[in-house]
Amino acid sequence: MATLNVSSVNSSAFPRCNLTDDFNNILLPVTYSVVLVFGLLLNLTVMYTIVFRIKHWSPNTIYMINLTVCDTFYILTLPFLIYYHASKKNWPFGEVFCKLIRFLFYTNLYGSILFLTCISVHRYIVVCHPVRSMGLVNACRARYVSVLVWVVVLIFQAPVLYFTQIKKERCSDTTADHLFVHFLPYSSFISVSFFLIPFLLVIVCNSLMVRKLIQPSRVGGAISQNSKRKSVKMIVIVMLVFIVCFVPFHLTRSLHYVFRYLTVSCNHLVGSRIVYKVSRHLASINSCIDPILYFLAGQGFRRSLPKKMKQDQNAEEDKHLSSSQID
């Protein structure tokens, strides 16, 4: 039954529809150029600070350096994509490099989502369960989790290397028509497992953290008002990355893929393709927003805790909270 729908798309929908997106040949080079300049500068700054200025890495620092590496790998592919779109989709770099470019895009996309989820879960545990977190979160476990994230992302994004193909000197960002029947279930699985489930987890963790942070502080509480404000700011940034960068991309891509799979009108097919292509601009800017998380949790934020923590009855708990929640 699946092949029937795909054949209808291949034989009827595409020949009758003009699926060109020439506007992207202007907009994408501009977007990618901005991300290349600012994203590279911000991520290299964060990477330098973490590697050369911080001696002891907390769990949050470990997740941040992995997020930064993830973004940097993707940013380094942008000069080739800028040339590709500026030359009106002429890809002279060969099919192998085309596969690598697309593979790195999705590795960055889902690596970023999972590491942002790790940061949210880690902060939830420390903020909402400070005593229990002393036995649950530490740098060693964060390293194991980071390795697991990389292994899972690389394994499940590997099929992109198979589905990506060059057609008429174009480096496709989806797959060829004859492979689409196999690509659709794979893409659907990835969207649910690597976006929808982590997104719901981030919403739950951040909502519970906000509820905890807005509660009146007890006498001698460990978290100062300044720290609370900055924690809320970090929550807002994480949610902003998801809502602005990841949600539109996955919604519009899913819609376009469904329209491509089914027999739909040309207007619907073209319209869904346009909004999907526009959402790629938003998905790319996450590499510029991610470093802001680190700057919000900088030294000034960490210094805002100790004075208030000295009033706490349990010095060991305070010490753990200071290092785990903020770093």
Contacts in CASP RR format, 6 or more apart in sequence:
PFRMAT RR
TARGET T0000
AUTHOR 0000-0000-0000
METHOD contacts of the structure
MODEL  1
MATLNVSSVNSSAFPRCNLTDDFNNILLPVTYSVVLVFGLLLNLTVMYTI
VFRIKHWSPNTIYMINLTVCDTFYILTLPFLIYYHASKKNWPFGEVFCKL
IRFLFYTNLYGSILFLTCISVHRYIVVCHPVRSMGLVNACRARYVSVLVW
VVVLIFQAPVLYFTQIKKERCSDTTADHLFVHFLPYSSFISVSFFLIPFL
LVIVCNSLMVRKLIQPSRVGGAISQNSKRKSVKMIVIVMLVFIVCFVPFH
LTRSLHYVFRYLTVSCNHLVGSRIVYKVSRHLASINSCIDPILYFLAGQG
FRRSLPKKMKQDQNAEEDKHLSSSQID
2 181 0 8 1.000
2 261 0 8 1.000
3 181 0 8 1.000
5 261 0 8 1.000
5 262 0 8 1.000
5 263 0 8 1.000
6 177 0 8 1.000
6 180 0 8 1.000
6 181 0 8 1.000
6 261 0 8 1.000
8 263 0 8 1.000
9 177 0 8 1.000
9 180 0 8 1.000
9 260 0 8 1.000
9 261 0 8 1.000
9 262 0 8 1.000
9 263 0 8 1.000
10 177 0 8 1.000
10 178 0 8 1.000
12 263 0 8 1.000
13 260 0 8 1.000
13 263 0 8 1.000
13 264 0 8 1.000
13 266 0 8 1.000
13 269 0 8 1.000
14 177 0 8 1.000
16 266 0 8 1.000
17 266 0 8 1.000
17 269 0 8 1.000
17 270 0 8 1.000
18 270 0 8 1.000
19 269 0 8 1.000
19 270 0 8 1.000
19 273 0 8 1.000
21 273 0 8 1.000
21 274 0 8 1.000
21 277 0 8 1.000
22 88 0 8 1.000
23 274 0 8 1.000
24 85 0 8 1.000
24 277 0 8 1.000
25 85 0 8 1.000
25 86 0 8 1.000
25 88 0 8 1.000
25 89 0 8 1.000
27 278 0 8 1.000
27 281 0 8 1.000
28 81 0 8 1.000
28 82 0 8 1.000
28 85 0 8 1.000
28 280 0 8 1.000
28 281 0 8 1.000
29 82 0 8 1.000
29 85 0 8 1.000
29 86 0 8 1.000
31 281 0 8 1.000
31 284 0 8 1.000
31 285 0 8 1.000
32 78 0 8 1.000
32 81 0 8 1.000
32 82 0 8 1.000
32 85 0 8 1.000
32 284 0 8 1.000
33 78 0 8 1.000
33 82 0 8 1.000
34 285 0 8 1.000
34 288 0 8 1.000
35 75 0 8 1.000
35 78 0 8 1.000
35 284 0 8 1.000
35 285 0 8 1.000
35 287 0 8 1.000
35 288 0 8 1.000
36 75 0 8 1.000
36 78 0 8 1.000
36 79 0 8 1.000
36 82 0 8 1.000
38 288 0 8 1.000
39 71 0 8 1.000
39 75 0 8 1.000
39 287 0 8 1.000
39 288 0 8 1.000
39 291 0 8 1.000
40 72 0 8 1.000
40 75 0 8 1.000
40 76 0 8 1.000
42 288 0 8 1.000
42 291 0 8 1.000
42 292 0 8 1.000
43 68 0 8 1.000
43 71 0 8 1.000
43 72 0 8 1.000
43 75 0 8 1.000
43 287 0 8 1.000
43 290 0 8 1.000
43 291 0 8 1.000
44 72 0 8 1.000
45 291 0 8 1.000
46 64 0 8 1.000
46 65 0 8 1.000
46 68 0 8 1.000
46 291 0 8 1.000
46 294 0 8 1.000
46 295 0 8 1.000
47 65 0 8 1.000
47 68 0 8 1.000
47 69 0 8 1.000
47 72 0 8 1.000
49 294 0 8 1.000
50 57 0 8 1.000
50 61 0 8 1.000
50 64 0 8 1.000
50 65 0 8 1.000
50 68 0 8 1.000
50 294 0 8 1.000
51 65 0 8 1.000
54 61 0 8 1.000
56 139 0 8 1.000
57 65 0 8 1.000
57 139 0 8 1.000
57 327 0 8 1.000
58 139 0 8 1.000
58 142 0 8 1.000
58 323 0 8 1.000
58 324 0 8 1.000
58 327 0 8 1.000
59 122 0 8 1.000
59 137 0 8 1.000
59 138 0 8 1.000
59 139 0 8 1.000
59 141 0 8 1.000
59 142 0 8 1.000
59 324 0 8 1.000
59 327 0 8 1.000
60 119 0 8 1.000
60 122 0 8 1.000
60 123 0 8 1.000
60 142 0 8 1.000
60 297 0 8 1.000
60 324 0 8 1.000
60 325 0 8 1.000
60 326 0 8 1.000
60 327 0 8 1.000
61 327 0 8 1.000
62 139 0 8 1.000
62 142 0 8 1.000
62 143 0 8 1.000
62 146 0 8 1.000
63 115 0 8 1.000
63 118 0 8 1.000
63 119 0 8 1.000
63 122 0 8 1.000
63 142 0 8 1.000
63 145 0 8 1.000
63 146 0 8 1.000
64 115 0 8 1.000
64 119 0 8 1.000
64 293 0 8 1.000
64 294 0 8 1.000
66 115 0 8 1.000
66 146 0 8 1.000
66 149 0 8 1.000
66 150 0 8 1.000
67 111 0 8 1.000
67 112 0 8 1.000
67 115 0 8 1.000
67 116 0 8 1.000
67 119 0 8 1.000
67 290 0 8 1.000
67 293 0 8 1.000
68 290 0 8 1.000
68 291 0 8 1.000
68 294 0 8 1.000
70 107 0 8 1.000
70 108 0 8 1.000
70 111 0 8 1.000
70 112 0 8 1.000
70 115 0 8 1.000
71 108 0 8 1.000
71 112 0 8 1.000
71 286 0 8 1.000
71 287 0 8 1.000
71 290 0 8 1.000
71 291 0 8 1.000
73 104 0 8 1.000
73 107 0 8 1.000
73 108 0 8 1.000
74 104 0 8 1.000
74 105 0 8 1.000
74 107 0 8 1.000
74 108 0 8 1.000
74 287 0 8 1.000
75 287 0 8 1.000
77 100 0 8 1.000
77 101 0 8 1.000
77 104 0 8 1.000
77 105 0 8 1.000
80 93 0 8 1.000
80 97 0 8 1.000
80 101 0 8 1.000
81 101 0 8 1.000
84 90 0 8 1.000
84 91 0 8 1.000
84 171 0 8 1.000
89 169 0 8 1.000
89 170 0 8 1.000
89 171 0 8 1.000
90 169 0 8 1.000
90 170 0 8 1.000
91 98 0 8 1.000
91 166 0 8 1.000
91 169 0 8 1.000
91 170 0 8 1.000
91 171 0 8 1.000
92 169 0 8 1.000
94 166 0 8 1.000
95 165 0 8 1.000
95 166 0 8 1.000
98 164 0 8 1.000
98 165 0 8 1.000
98 166 0 8 1.000
98 171 0 8 1.000
98 172 0 8 1.000
99 160 0 8 1.000
99 161 0 8 1.000
99 164 0 8 1.000
100 161 0 8 1.000
101 171 0 8 1.000
102 160 0 8 1.000
102 164 0 8 1.000
102 171 0 8 1.000
102 172 0 8 1.000
102 173 0 8 1.000
103 157 0 8 1.000
103 158 0 8 1.000
103 160 0 8 1.000
103 161 0 8 1.000
103 164 0 8 1.000
105 173 0 8 1.000
106 157 0 8 1.000
106 160 0 8 1.000
106 190 0 8 1.000
107 153 0 8 1.000
107 154 0 8 1.000
107 157 0 8 1.000
108 287 0 8 1.000
109 246 0 8 1.000
109 249 0 8 1.000
109 283 0 8 1.000
109 286 0 8 1.000
110 153 0 8 1.000
110 156 0 8 1.000
110 157 0 8 1.000
110 190 0 8 1.000
110 194 0 8 1.000
110 195 0 8 1.000
111 149 0 8 1.000
111 150 0 8 1.000
111 153 0 8 1.000
112 241 0 8 1.000
112 286 0 8 1.000
112 287 0 8 1.000
112 290 0 8 1.000
113 194 0 8 1.000
113 195 0 8 1.000
113 198 0 8 1.000
113 199 0 8 1.000
113 242 0 8 1.000
113 246 0 8 1.000
114 149 0 8 1.000
114 152 0 8 1.000
114 153 0 8 1.000
114 194 0 8 1.000
114 198 0 8 1.000
115 146 0 8 1.000
115 149 0 8 1.000
116 198 0 8 1.000
116 202 0 8 1.000
116 238 0 8 1.000
116 241 0 8 1.000
116 242 0 8 1.000
116 290 0 8 1.000
117 198 0 8 1.000
117 201 0 8 1.000
117 202 0 8 1.000
118 142 0 8 1.000
118 145 0 8 1.000
118 146 0 8 1.000
118 149 0 8 1.000
119 238 0 8 1.000
119 293 0 8 1.000
120 201 0 8 1.000
120 202 0 8 1.000
120 205 0 8 1.000
120 206 0 8 1.000
120 235 0 8 1.000
120 238 0 8 1.000
121 201 0 8 1.000
121 205 0 8 1.000
122 137 0 8 1.000
122 142 0 8 1.000
122 324 0 8 1.000
123 205 0 8 1.000
123 209 0 8 1.000
123 231 0 8 1.000
123 234 0 8 1.000
123 325 0 8 1.000
124 205 0 8 1.000
124 206 0 8 1.000
124 208 0 8 1.000
124 209 0 8 1.000
125 132 0 8 1.000
125 133 0 8 1.000
125 136 0 8 1.000
125 137 0 8 1.000
126 133 0 8 1.000
126 137 0 8 1.000
126 321 0 8 1.000
126 324 0 8 1.000
126 325 0 8 1.000
127 209 0 8 1.000
127 212 0 8 1.000
127 213 0 8 1.000
127 223 0 8 1.000
127 231 0 8 1.000
127 325 0 8 1.000
128 208 0 8 1.000
128 209 0 8 1.000
128 212 0 8 1.000
129 136 0 8 1.000
130 222 0 8 1.000
130 317 0 8 1.000
130 320 0 8 1.000
130 321 0 8 1.000
130 325 0 8 1.000
131 317 0 8 1.000
133 320 0 8 1.000
133 321 0 8 1.000
133 324 0 8 1.000
134 316 0 8 1.000
134 317 0 8 1.000
134 320 0 8 1.000
137 324 0 8 1.000
153 194 0 8 1.000
156 190 0 8 1.000
156 193 0 8 1.000
156 194 0 8 1.000
157 190 0 8 1.000
159 186 0 8 1.000
163 174 0 8 1.000
163 175 0 8 1.000
163 176 0 8 1.000
163 179 0 8 1.000
163 182 0 8 1.000
163 183 0 8 1.000
163 186 0 8 1.000
164 171 0 8 1.000
164 172 0 8 1.000
164 173 0 8 1.000
164 175 0 8 1.000
165 172 0 8 1.000
165 175 0 8 1.000
165 176 0 8 1.000
165 179 0 8 1.000
166 172 0 8 1.000
167 176 0 8 1.000
173 280 0 8 1.000
174 180 0 8 1.000
174 183 0 8 1.000
174 257 0 8 1.000
175 183 0 8 1.000
180 260 0 8 1.000
180 261 0 8 1.000
184 257 0 8 1.000
184 261 0 8 1.000
187 253 0 8 1.000
187 257 0 8 1.000
188 254 0 8 1.000
188 257 0 8 1.000
191 250 0 8 1.000
191 253 0 8 1.000
191 254 0 8 1.000
195 246 0 8 1.000
195 250 0 8 1.000
196 250 0 8 1.000
199 242 0 8 1.000
199 246 0 8 1.000
199 247 0 8 1.000
202 238 0 8 1.000
202 239 0 8 1.000
202 242 0 8 1.000
203 239 0 8 1.000
206 235 0 8 1.000
206 238 0 8 1.000
206 239 0 8 1.000
209 231 0 8 1.000
209 235 0 8 1.000
210 232 0 8 1.000
210 235 0 8 1.000
213 223 0 8 1.000
213 228 0 8 1.000
213 231 0 8 1.000
213 232 0 8 1.000
214 228 0 8 1.000
217 223 0 8 1.000
217 225 0 8 1.000
220 308 0 8 1.000
220 311 0 8 1.000
220 312 0 8 1.000
220 313 0 8 1.000
221 308 0 8 1.000
221 311 0 8 1.000
221 312 0 8 1.000
222 305 0 8 1.000
222 308 0 8 1.000
222 309 0 8 1.000
222 312 0 8 1.000
222 317 0 8 1.000
222 318 0 8 1.000
222 321 0 8 1.000
223 231 0 8 1.000
223 305 0 8 1.000
223 308 0 8 1.000
223 321 0 8 1.000
223 325 0 8 1.000
224 304 0 8 1.000
224 305 0 8 1.000
224 307 0 8 1.000
224 308 0 8 1.000
226 304 0 8 1.000
227 301 0 8 1.000
227 304 0 8 1.000
227 305 0 8 1.000
227 308 0 8 1.000
227 326 0 8 1.000
230 296 0 8 1.000
230 297 0 8 1.000
230 301 0 8 1.000
230 304 0 8 1.000
231 325 0 8 1.000
233 296 0 8 1.000
234 293 0 8 1.000
234 296 0 8 1.000
234 297 0 8 1.000
237 289 0 8 1.000
237 292 0 8 1.000
237 293 0 8 1.000
237 296 0 8 1.000
238 293 0 8 1.000
240 289 0 8 1.000
241 286 0 8 1.000
241 289 0 8 1.000
241 290 0 8 1.000
244 282 0 8 1.000
244 285 0 8 1.000
244 289 0 8 1.000
245 282 0 8 1.000
245 283 0 8 1.000
245 284 0 8 1.000
245 285 0 8 1.000
245 286 0 8 1.000
245 289 0 8 1.000
246 283 0 8 1.000
246 286 0 8 1.000
248 279 0 8 1.000
248 282 0 8 1.000
248 283 0 8 1.000
249 276 0 8 1.000
249 279 0 8 1.000
249 280 0 8 1.000
249 282 0 8 1.000
249 283 0 8 1.000
251 279 0 8 1.000
252 272 0 8 1.000
252 275 0 8 1.000
252 276 0 8 1.000
252 278 0 8 1.000
252 279 0 8 1.000
253 276 0 8 1.000
253 279 0 8 1.000
255 272 0 8 1.000
255 275 0 8 1.000
255 276 0 8 1.000
256 269 0 8 1.000
256 272 0 8 1.000
256 273 0 8 1.000
256 275 0 8 1.000
256 276 0 8 1.000
259 268 0 8 1.000
259 269 0 8 1.000
259 272 0 8 1.000
260 269 0 8 1.000
260 272 0 8 1.000
297 326 0 8 1.000
297 327 0 8 1.000
301 326 0 8 1.000
302 322 0 8 1.000
302 326 0 8 1.000
302 327 0 8 1.000
305 321 0 8 1.000
305 322 0 8 1.000
305 326 0 8 1.000
306 322 0 8 1.000
309 318 0 8 1.000
309 319 0 8 1.000
309 321 0 8 1.000
309 322 0 8 1.000
310 318 0 8 1.000
312 318 0 8 1.000
END
